[in-house]
Amino acid sequence: MANNSIYDKIIAIHDEALSVLSAMHIPPYPIHYQKQFNKIFDAITDSTLKSALNNNSSIDEKLDSMVKYIELAKAAIDSFADAHNNISNVAAMQCELLDSYSRTIPRDNTHDHCIRMADGLTKLGTDMATELRKSEETISHLHERLDDAMLAITTDPLTHLLNHRKYMEDLGDILVNGTDRDLPLLSLMINTDTFKEINDEFGHLAGDKVLFFLAQTIKAMVRAGDYVYRYAGDQFAVLINRCESDKALGIAEKIRHKVEHSHLIYNGKTIEVTVSIGATMHRANDDIDGFIKRTGMGLIKSKELGKNQIIFT
């Protein structure tokens, strides 16, 4: 059930939807992706999954159902793996004891029956251990496939960054620790300054390349343990934990400067890209909405005051 329901009925839908969009040279924006996803979903999924993920629910509700589905499957596999591990240990002990017992029986005619019985039990134990090892490989493979399914749900297919859904989950988890105190948490909202103009002049495929370029550039400018997300459209979000306020603007400026002085070539032409950035540090008792709103206000002011700059709020 876990194998077919999770992998074949979710990942295959996701992959096929992206393949269709790619073949048609259509950017995988949410509206395009959802249309293809729903079409393929209706064609290959069973009634149980359709009921849980019906077309009347929002995309977030669908993803919530998928996540719950995957978590249940992983819990079932973990339970089986625990029981299996106990059986495997017993089988290994049985093999060892039977092999030891077999070696102590004198090899003469008076002990033929005991020898045959011990040899048979030893072979049975060996066969059981072999089958259990195969089961361990299957369990490991299932876990990998479930992890792949979860990754697809929380990853933006175009930029390979974490997506908006994952941003909200991660931010919520972090803010739990900031009820009564300031956290060393920097939030950035980053938006391209001329994305519409780039799409109009160079086409949507060029726009996709710009988004991928920005995603990789931002990731390269932050630390390995920091989080970068595609928040929506041409807007990116960054969460930098364990960052003191005196370093915050330096990180944001490093990103802004790198983008401005990079040269993206498309069909022999240079695309000039700059970004506006809103930045803020966590304050005691910040909730998700307030924290995001304050960061967003910095981004809006950055645009209003001339773009290609950072406003810290």
C-alpha positions as CSV (number, residue, x, y, z in Angstrom):
1,M,0.0,0.0,0.0
2,A,2.7,2.5,1.0
3,N,4.7,1.7,-2.1
4,N,1.9,2.1,-4.7
5,S,-0.2,4.8,-2.9
6,I,2.7,7.1,-2.1
7,Y,5.1,6.7,-4.9
8,D,3.0,5.7,-7.9
9,K,0.1,7.9,-7.1
10,I,1.8,11.0,-6.0
11,I,5.4,11.3,-7.2
12,A,4.4,9.9,-10.7
13,I,1.7,12.6,-10.9
14,H,4.1,15.3,-9.9
15,D,6.8,14.2,-12.4
16,E,4.4,13.7,-15.3
17,A,2.8,17.1,-14.7
18,L,6.2,18.8,-14.9
19,S,7.1,16.7,-18.0
20,V,4.0,17.8,-19.8
21,L,4.6,21.5,-19.0
22,S,8.2,21.1,-20.1
23,A,7.2,19.5,-23.4
24,M,4.8,22.3,-24.0
25,H,7.4,24.9,-23.0
26,I,5.0,26.3,-20.3
27,P,6.6,27.7,-17.1
28,P,5.5,25.6,-14.1
29,Y,3.8,28.4,-12.3
30,P,1.2,27.3,-9.7
31,I,-1.8,27.7,-12.0
32,H,-0.2,25.7,-14.8
33,Y,1.1,23.1,-12.5
34,Q,-2.2,22.6,-10.7
35,K,-4.1,22.2,-14.0
36,Q,-1.8,19.5,-15.2
37,F,-1.6,17.8,-11.8
38,N,-5.4,17.6,-11.4
39,K,-5.8,16.3,-15.0
40,I,-3.3,13.4,-14.4
41,F,-4.5,12.9,-10.9
42,D,-8.0,12.3,-12.1
43,A,-6.8,9.8,-14.7
44,I,-4.7,7.5,-12.5
45,T,-5.7,7.7,-8.9
46,D,-8.1,5.5,-7.0
47,S,-11.4,6.6,-5.3
48,T,-9.9,6.6,-1.8
49,L,-7.2,9.1,-2.7
50,K,-9.5,11.1,-4.8
51,S,-11.9,11.5,-1.9
52,A,-9.1,12.7,0.3
53,L,-7.7,15.0,-2.3
54,N,-10.8,16.2,-4.2
55,N,-10.7,19.0,-6.7
56,N,-12.9,21.2,-4.5
57,S,-10.2,21.5,-1.9
58,S,-7.4,24.1,-2.1
59,I,-3.8,23.1,-3.1
60,D,-2.7,23.5,0.5
61,E,-5.4,21.1,1.7
62,K,-4.3,18.6,-1.0
63,L,-0.7,18.9,0.2
64,D,-1.8,18.5,3.8
65,S,-3.5,15.3,2.9
66,M,-0.5,14.1,1.1
67,V,1.8,14.8,4.0
68,K,-0.5,13.0,6.4
69,Y,-0.7,10.1,4.0
70,I,3.1,9.9,3.8
71,E,3.5,10.3,7.6
72,L,1.1,7.4,8.2
73,A,2.9,5.2,5.7
74,K,6.3,6.0,7.4
75,A,4.8,5.3,10.8
76,A,3.5,1.9,9.6
77,I,6.9,1.0,8.1
78,D,8.7,2.1,11.2
79,S,6.5,-0.2,13.3
80,F,7.1,-3.1,11.0
81,A,10.8,-2.3,11.0
82,D,10.9,-2.4,14.9
83,A,9.2,-5.8,15.0
84,H,11.3,-7.0,12.1
85,N,14.5,-6.0,13.9
86,N,13.5,-8.1,17.0
87,I,12.9,-11.1,14.7
88,S,16.1,-10.6,12.9
89,N,18.1,-10.5,16.2
90,V,16.4,-13.8,17.3
91,A,17.1,-15.4,14.0
92,A,20.8,-14.4,14.2
93,M,21.0,-15.9,17.8
94,Q,19.3,-19.0,16.6
95,C,21.7,-19.5,13.7
96,E,24.7,-19.0,16.0
97,L,23.4,-21.5,18.7
98,L,22.4,-24.1,16.1
99,D,25.7,-23.9,14.4
100,S,27.5,-24.2,17.7
101,Y,25.4,-27.2,18.7
102,S,25.9,-28.9,15.3
103,R,29.7,-28.7,15.7
104,T,29.6,-30.4,19.2
105,I,27.8,-33.5,18.0
106,P,30.1,-36.4,17.2
107,R,30.0,-37.4,13.6
108,D,29.2,-41.1,13.9
109,N,26.3,-43.4,13.0
110,T,24.8,-43.3,16.6
111,H,24.2,-39.5,16.2
112,D,23.0,-39.5,12.6
113,H,19.4,-38.3,13.5
114,C,20.7,-35.5,15.8
115,I,23.2,-34.4,13.1
116,R,20.5,-34.3,10.4
117,M,18.1,-32.4,12.7
118,A,20.8,-29.9,13.7
119,D,21.9,-29.4,10.1
120,G,18.3,-28.9,9.0
121,L,17.6,-26.4,11.7
122,T,20.8,-24.5,11.0
123,K,19.9,-24.3,7.3
124,L,16.4,-23.1,8.2
125,G,17.9,-20.4,10.5
126,T,20.3,-19.3,7.7
127,D,17.5,-19.1,5.2
128,M,15.4,-17.1,7.6
129,A,18.3,-14.7,8.2
130,T,18.7,-14.3,4.4
131,E,15.1,-13.4,3.9
132,L,15.1,-11.0,6.8
133,R,18.1,-9.2,5.2
134,K,16.1,-8.9,2.0
135,S,13.3,-7.4,4.0
136,E,15.7,-4.9,5.6
137,E,16.7,-3.7,2.1
138,T,13.0,-3.4,1.1
139,I,12.2,-1.3,4.2
140,S,15.2,0.9,3.5
141,H,14.1,1.4,-0.1
142,L,10.5,2.2,1.0
143,H,11.9,4.9,3.4
144,E,13.9,6.4,0.6
145,R,10.8,6.6,-1.7
146,L,8.7,8.1,1.1
147,D,11.4,10.7,1.7
148,D,11.5,11.5,-2.0
149,A,7.7,12.0,-1.9
150,M,7.9,14.4,1.1
151,L,10.8,16.3,-0.7
152,A,8.6,16.8,-3.7
153,I,5.8,18.3,-1.6
154,T,8.1,20.8,0.1
155,T,10.3,21.7,-2.9
156,D,9.7,24.2,-5.7
157,P,10.2,22.3,-8.9
158,L,11.6,25.3,-10.9
159,T,14.3,26.7,-8.5
160,H,14.8,23.5,-6.4
161,L,14.4,25.7,-3.3
162,L,12.1,24.9,-0.4
163,N,8.6,26.2,-1.1
164,H,6.1,28.5,0.6
165,R,4.5,25.7,2.5
166,K,7.9,24.6,4.0
167,Y,8.7,28.2,4.8
168,M,5.5,28.5,7.0
169,E,6.3,25.2,8.7
170,D,9.9,26.1,9.5
171,L,9.1,29.6,10.7
172,G,6.4,28.2,12.9
173,D,8.8,25.7,14.5
174,I,11.4,28.4,15.1
175,L,9.0,31.0,16.6
176,V,7.9,28.5,19.2
177,N,11.1,29.3,21.1
178,G,10.6,33.1,20.9
179,T,7.6,33.6,23.1
180,D,9.3,35.5,25.8
181,R,12.6,36.6,24.3
182,D,14.3,37.9,21.2
183,L,15.7,35.2,18.9
184,P,18.9,35.7,16.8
185,L,16.8,35.2,13.7
186,L,17.1,37.3,10.5
187,S,14.2,37.3,8.0
188,L,14.7,38.5,4.5
189,M,12.2,39.1,1.7
190,I,13.9,39.5,-1.7
191,N,12.1,40.5,-4.9
192,T,13.4,41.2,-8.4
193,D,13.0,44.8,-9.6
194,T,12.2,44.3,-13.3
195,F,10.9,40.8,-13.6
196,K,7.8,41.7,-15.7
197,E,10.1,43.7,-18.1
198,I,12.4,40.7,-18.4
199,N,9.5,38.4,-19.3
200,D,8.2,40.9,-21.8
201,E,11.5,41.5,-23.5
202,F,13.2,38.1,-23.4
203,G,10.2,35.7,-22.9
204,H,9.1,33.5,-20.0
205,L,11.8,30.9,-20.5
206,A,14.3,33.6,-19.8
207,G,12.3,34.6,-16.8
208,D,12.6,31.0,-15.5
209,K,16.4,31.2,-15.9
210,V,16.5,34.4,-14.0
211,L,14.5,32.8,-11.1
212,F,16.9,29.8,-11.1
213,F,19.9,32.1,-11.2
214,L,18.6,34.2,-8.3
215,A,17.8,31.0,-6.3
216,Q,21.4,29.7,-6.7
217,T,23.0,33.1,-6.1
218,I,21.1,33.6,-2.8
219,K,21.9,30.1,-1.6
220,A,25.6,30.7,-2.4
221,M,25.6,33.9,-0.3
222,V,24.3,32.4,2.9
223,R,25.6,29.7,5.2
224,A,25.1,26.0,4.6
225,G,22.6,25.7,7.5
226,D,20.5,28.7,6.5
227,Y,17.2,28.3,4.7
228,V,16.2,29.8,1.3
229,Y,12.7,29.6,-0.1
230,R,10.8,30.5,-3.2
231,Y,8.1,32.4,-1.4
232,A,5.8,33.2,-4.4
233,G,6.4,34.2,-8.0
234,D,9.7,36.1,-8.2
235,Q,9.8,36.6,-4.5
236,F,12.3,34.7,-2.3
237,A,12.4,34.4,1.5
238,V,15.5,33.7,3.7
239,L,15.6,32.6,7.3
240,I,19.0,32.9,8.9
241,N,19.1,31.5,12.5
242,R,21.9,32.2,15.0
243,C,22.5,35.6,13.5
244,E,23.1,38.7,15.6
245,S,21.7,42.0,14.5
246,D,25.1,43.6,13.7
247,K,25.7,40.9,11.0
248,A,22.2,41.0,9.6
249,L,22.6,43.9,7.2
250,G,25.9,42.6,6.0
251,I,24.4,39.4,4.9
252,A,21.6,41.2,3.0
253,E,24.0,43.6,1.4
254,K,26.2,40.7,0.2
255,I,23.2,39.2,-1.6
256,R,22.1,42.5,-3.1
257,H,25.7,43.3,-4.3
258,K,26.3,39.9,-5.8
259,V,23.0,40.0,-7.8
260,E,23.7,43.5,-9.1
261,H,27.2,42.7,-10.3
262,S,26.4,39.3,-11.9
263,H,25.8,39.0,-15.6
264,L,23.2,36.6,-16.9
265,I,23.6,35.7,-20.6
266,Y,20.5,34.5,-22.5
267,N,20.6,33.9,-26.3
268,G,23.7,36.1,-26.5
269,K,22.2,39.0,-24.6
270,T,22.9,40.2,-21.1
271,I,20.0,40.4,-18.7
272,E,20.6,43.0,-16.0
273,V,19.0,42.0,-12.7
274,T,18.7,43.8,-9.4
275,V,16.7,43.0,-6.2
276,S,15.0,44.9,-3.5
277,I,15.3,43.5,0.0
278,G,13.2,43.8,3.2
279,A,14.9,42.7,6.4
280,T,14.0,42.3,10.0
281,M,15.2,40.6,13.2
282,H,12.9,38.6,15.5
283,R,11.4,40.4,18.4
284,A,10.0,38.8,21.6
285,N,6.4,37.5,21.1
286,D,6.5,37.8,17.3
287,D,3.9,35.6,15.7
288,I,4.1,34.3,12.2
289,D,1.8,36.9,10.6
290,G,3.5,39.9,12.4
291,F,7.0,38.7,11.6
292,I,6.2,38.2,7.9
293,K,4.3,41.5,7.7
294,R,7.2,43.4,9.1
295,T,9.7,41.9,6.7
296,G,7.3,42.5,3.8
297,M,6.9,46.2,4.8
298,G,10.7,46.6,4.5
299,L,10.5,45.1,1.0
300,I,7.6,47.5,0.0
301,K,9.6,50.5,1.3
302,S,12.7,49.3,-0.6
303,K,10.6,49.4,-3.8
304,E,9.1,52.7,-3.1
305,L,12.4,54.4,-2.3
306,G,14.0,53.5,-5.6
307,K,14.7,49.7,-5.7
308,N,18.0,47.8,-5.6
309,Q,18.4,48.5,-1.8
310,I,17.8,47.1,1.6
311,I,15.3,48.4,4.1
312,F,15.7,47.1,7.7
313,T,12.5,47.3,9.8
